[in-house]
């Protein structure tokens, strides 16, 4: 039986995967570059720490926020 801690980790991993795939598709970059952008962002740190329940938000909204606030030049 899966405990709630394991389930939470699986959910976070799936969320990160969805965000990275969305970044790659939206920015028309390869997955490796999308991973680099995501994992070097403040968003990744917030999701990892569970800051303010941010990991419970929709991946598209989180990815769009990342693009708008951290990746726009």
Backbone as a printed PyTorch tensor [residue, N CA C, xyz], in Angstrom:
tensor([[[  0.8420,  -1.1920,   0.0000],
         [  0.0000,   0.0000,   0.0000],
         [  0.8840,   1.2510,   0.0000]],

        [[  0.5040,   2.2160,  -0.7830],
         [  1.2670,   3.4580,  -0.8870],
         [  0.8450,   4.3980,   0.2300]],

        [[  1.8390,   4.9490,   0.9460],
         [  1.4990,   5.9060,   1.9950],
         [  1.4130,   7.3130,   1.4060]],

        [[  0.9100,   8.2210,   2.1890],
         [  0.6550,   9.5820,   1.6840],
         [  1.9360,  10.3160,   1.3060]],

        [[  3.0480,  10.0340,   1.9750],
         [  4.3100,  10.6890,   1.6430],
         [  4.7860,  10.2470,   0.2570]],

        [[  4.6940,   8.9420,  -0.0090],
         [  5.0860,   8.4340,  -1.3240],
         [  4.1780,   8.9840,  -2.4140]],

        [[  2.8990,   9.0370,  -2.1340],
         [  1.9300,   9.5490,  -3.0970],
         [  2.2080,  11.0170,  -3.4100]],

        [[  2.5610,  11.7770,  -2.3910],
         [  2.8860,  13.1870,  -2.5710],
         [  4.1220,  13.3510,  -3.4590]],

        [[  5.1230,  12.5000,  -3.2730],
         [  6.3350,  12.5580,  -4.0920],
         [  6.0310,  12.2140,  -5.5460]],

        [[  5.2180,  11.2040,  -5.7520],
         [  4.8350,  10.8190,  -7.1100],
         [  4.0850,  11.9660,  -7.7830]],

        [[  3.1990,  12.6110,  -7.0500],
         [  2.4420,  13.7400,  -7.5920],
         [  3.3870,  14.8720,  -7.9890]],

        [[  4.3640,  15.1850,  -7.1350],
         [  5.3270,  16.2490,  -7.4400],
         [  6.1390,  15.9080,  -8.6820]],

        [[  6.5620,  14.6510,  -8.7930],
         [  7.3350,  14.2350,  -9.9610],
         [  6.5110,  14.3710, -11.2370]],

        [[  5.2560,  13.9680, -11.1760],
         [  4.3770,  14.1050, -12.3410],
         [  4.1390,  15.5700, -12.6840]],

        [[  3.9860,  16.4050, -11.6680],
         [  3.8010,  17.8370, -11.8810],
         [  5.0220,  18.4270, -12.5830]],

        [[  6.2100,  18.0750, -12.1080],
         [  7.4340,  18.5860, -12.7190],
         [  7.5590,  18.1150, -14.1690]],

        [[  7.2240,  16.8720, -14.4220],
         [  7.2660,  16.3390, -15.7810],
         [  6.3040,  17.0980, -16.6900]],

        [[  5.1020,  17.3510, -16.1990],
         [  4.1160,  18.0920, -16.9860],
         [  4.5850,  19.5130, -17.2730]],

        [[  5.1710,  20.1660, -16.2860],
         [  5.6770,  21.5330, -16.4750],
         [  6.7890,  21.5470, -17.5130]],

        [[  7.7200,  20.6060, -17.4140],
         [  8.8480,  20.5450, -18.3510],
         [  8.3560,  20.2730, -19.7750]],

        [[  7.4420,  19.3430, -19.9250],
         [  6.8910,  19.0590, -21.2540],
         [  6.1620,  20.2750, -21.8220]],

        [[  5.4320,  20.9760, -20.9770],
         [  4.7130,  22.1780, -21.4120],
         [  5.7030,  23.2640, -21.8370]],

        [[  6.7660,  23.4540, -21.0630],
         [  7.7870,  24.4420, -21.4230],
         [  8.4000,  24.1040, -22.7760]],

        [[  8.7560,  22.8490, -22.9740],
         [  9.3800,  22.4290, -24.2330],
         [  8.4520,  22.7050, -25.4140]],

        [[  7.1870,  22.3520, -25.2690],
         [  6.2360,  22.5460, -26.3610],
         [  5.9480,  24.0230, -26.6100]],

        [[  5.7520,  24.7770, -25.5550],
         [  5.3880,  26.1860, -25.6870],
         [  6.5490,  27.0330, -26.1980]],

        [[  7.7460,  26.7780, -25.6850],
         [  8.9110,  27.5640, -26.0810],
         [  9.6180,  26.9940, -27.3070]],

        [[  9.1410,  25.8200, -27.7730],
         [  9.7360,  25.1350, -28.9270],
         [ 11.2310,  24.8860, -28.7100]],

        [[ 11.5190,  24.2720, -27.5630],
         [ 12.8880,  23.9010, -27.1960],
         [ 12.9050,  22.4050, -26.8850]],

        [[ 14.1070,  21.8190, -26.8290],
         [ 14.1570,  20.3950, -26.5270],
         [ 13.9770,  20.1740, -25.0210]],

        [[ 13.7040,  18.9420, -24.6710],
         [ 13.4100,  18.6190, -23.2700],
         [ 14.5760,  18.9210, -22.3400]],

        [[ 15.7800,  18.6990, -22.8100],
         [ 16.9610,  18.9610, -21.9770],
         [ 17.0390,  20.4440, -21.5970]],

        [[ 16.7970,  21.3110, -22.5520],
         [ 16.8170,  22.7580, -22.2830],
         [ 15.6520,  23.1490, -21.3730]],

        [[ 14.4990,  22.5480, -21.5970],
         [ 13.3390,  22.8240, -20.7390],
         [ 13.6160,  22.3870, -19.3050]],

        [[ 14.2680,  21.2300, -19.1540],
         [ 14.6220,  20.7560, -17.8080],
         [ 15.5740,  21.7300, -17.1360]],

        [[ 16.5560,  22.2110, -17.8830],
         [ 17.5240,  23.1600, -17.3310],
         [ 16.8320,  24.4360, -16.8770]],

        [[ 15.9300,  24.9430, -17.6970],
         [ 15.1990,  26.1650, -17.3360],
         [ 14.3410,  25.9340, -16.0870]],

        [[ 13.6620,  24.8060, -16.0530],
         [ 12.7950,  24.5200, -14.9040],
         [ 13.6080,  24.3450, -13.6270]],

        [[ 14.6040,  23.4600, -13.6570],
         [ 15.3300,  23.1390, -12.4280],
         [ 16.2150,  24.2810, -11.9200]],

        [[ 16.4710,  25.2900, -12.7590],
         [ 17.2270,  26.4520, -12.2790],
         [ 16.2960,  27.6000, -11.8660]],

        [[ 14.9980,  27.3280, -11.8280],
         [ 14.0230,  28.3790, -11.5070],
         [ 13.6420,  28.3920, -10.0280]],

        [[ 13.0840,  29.5180,  -9.6250],
         [ 12.5360,  29.6460,  -8.2750],
         [ 11.3430,  28.7170,  -8.0990]],

        [[ 10.5980,  28.5210,  -9.1750],
         [  9.4260,  27.6550,  -9.1290],
         [  9.8000,  26.2460,  -8.6990]],

        [[ 10.8820,  25.7040,  -9.2390],
         [ 11.3170,  24.3500,  -8.8780],
         [ 11.6030,  24.2580,  -7.3830]],

        [[ 12.2440,  25.2800,  -6.8590],
         [ 12.5550,  25.2920,  -5.4230],
         [ 11.2800,  25.3900,  -4.5860]],

        [[ 10.3240,  26.1710,  -5.0510],
         [  9.0640,  26.3130,  -4.3260],
         [  8.2760,  25.0100,  -4.3320]],

        [[  8.2460,  24.3250,  -5.4580],
         [  7.5290,  23.0600,  -5.5390],
         [  8.2060,  22.0130,  -4.6580]],

        [[  9.5210,  21.9660,  -4.7110],
         [ 10.2590,  20.9830,  -3.9070],
         [ 10.0020,  21.1740,  -2.4110]],

        [[  9.9500,  22.4200,  -1.9770],
         [  9.7410,  22.6880,  -0.5520],
         [  8.2700,  22.6790,  -0.1570]],

        [[  7.3820,  22.6450,  -1.1470],
         [  5.9550,  22.6650,  -0.8480],
         [  5.4920,  24.0240,  -0.3460]],

        [[  6.2130,  25.0490,  -0.7510],
         [  5.9530,  26.4150,  -0.2960],
         [  4.5500,  26.8800,  -0.6700]],

        [[  3.7860,  27.2650,   0.3110],
         [  2.4330,  27.8190,   0.1250],
         [  1.4880,  26.9000,  -0.6530]],

        [[  1.7390,  25.6070,  -0.6370],
         [  0.8690,  24.6780,  -1.3430],
         [  0.9190,  24.8370,  -2.8510]],

        [[  1.9900,  25.4340,  -3.3500],
         [  2.1020,  25.7300,  -4.7840],
         [  2.0420,  24.4630,  -5.6310]],

        [[  2.4480,  23.3430,  -5.0590],
         [  2.4510,  22.0890,  -5.8150],
         [  1.0420,  21.5890,  -6.1330]],

        [[  0.0380,  22.2240,  -5.5470],
         [ -1.3460,  21.8230,  -5.7980],
         [ -2.0060,  22.6020,  -6.9340]],

        [[ -1.2780,  23.5370,  -7.5280],
         [ -1.8220,  24.3340,  -8.6260],
         [ -1.6600,  23.6020,  -9.9600]],

        [[ -2.3880,  24.0320, -10.9590],
         [ -2.3550,  23.4360, -12.2840],
         [ -0.9980,  23.6730, -12.9570]],

        [[ -0.4720,  22.6380, -13.5970],
         [  0.8510,  22.7370, -14.2170],
         [  0.9030,  23.7990, -15.3150]],

        [[ -0.1750,  23.9840, -16.0540],
         [ -0.1700,  24.9890, -17.1230],
         [ -0.0410,  26.3900, -16.5420]],

        [[ -0.7670,  26.6460, -15.4690],
         [ -0.6720,  27.9600, -14.8220],
         [  0.7190,  28.1850, -14.2530]],

        [[  1.2760,  27.1600, -13.6470],
         [  2.6280,  27.2830, -13.0920],
         [  3.6560,  27.5160, -14.1960]],

        [[  3.5330,  26.7820, -15.2950],
         [  4.4680,  26.9430, -16.4080],
         [  4.3330,  28.3210, -17.0490]],

        [[  3.1060,  28.7780, -17.2410],
         [  2.8940,  30.1120, -17.8100],
         [  3.4710,  31.1940, -16.9020]],

        [[  3.2990,  31.0320, -15.6050],
         [  3.8560,  31.9700, -14.6400],
         [  5.3800,  31.9560, -14.7180]],

        [[  5.9540,  30.7890, -14.8430],
         [  7.4120,  30.6760, -14.9820],
         [  7.8960,  31.3840, -16.2400]],

        [[  7.2280,  31.1590, -17.3470],
         [  7.5900,  31.8030, -18.6070],
         [  7.4860,  33.3180, -18.4800]],

        [[  6.3980,  33.7770, -17.9130],
         [  6.1500,  35.2230, -17.8220],
         [  7.0810,  35.9280, -16.8430]],

        [[  7.3210,  35.3030, -15.7010],
         [  8.0530,  36.0000, -14.6400],
         [  9.5370,  35.6770, -14.5250]],

        [[  9.9510,  34.5350, -15.0350],
         [ 11.3620,  34.1880, -14.8790],
         [ 12.1050,  34.0210, -16.2040]],

        [[ 11.3920,  33.7180, -17.2650],
         [ 12.0760,  33.4160, -18.5250],
         [ 11.9570,  34.4960, -19.5760]],

        [[ 11.0780,  35.4600, -19.3640],
         [ 10.9230,  36.5110, -20.3720],
         [ 12.0920,  37.4830, -20.3040]],

        [[ 12.5280,  37.8780, -21.4660],
         [ 13.6930,  38.7940, -21.5290],
         [ 13.2780,  40.1950, -21.8560]]])
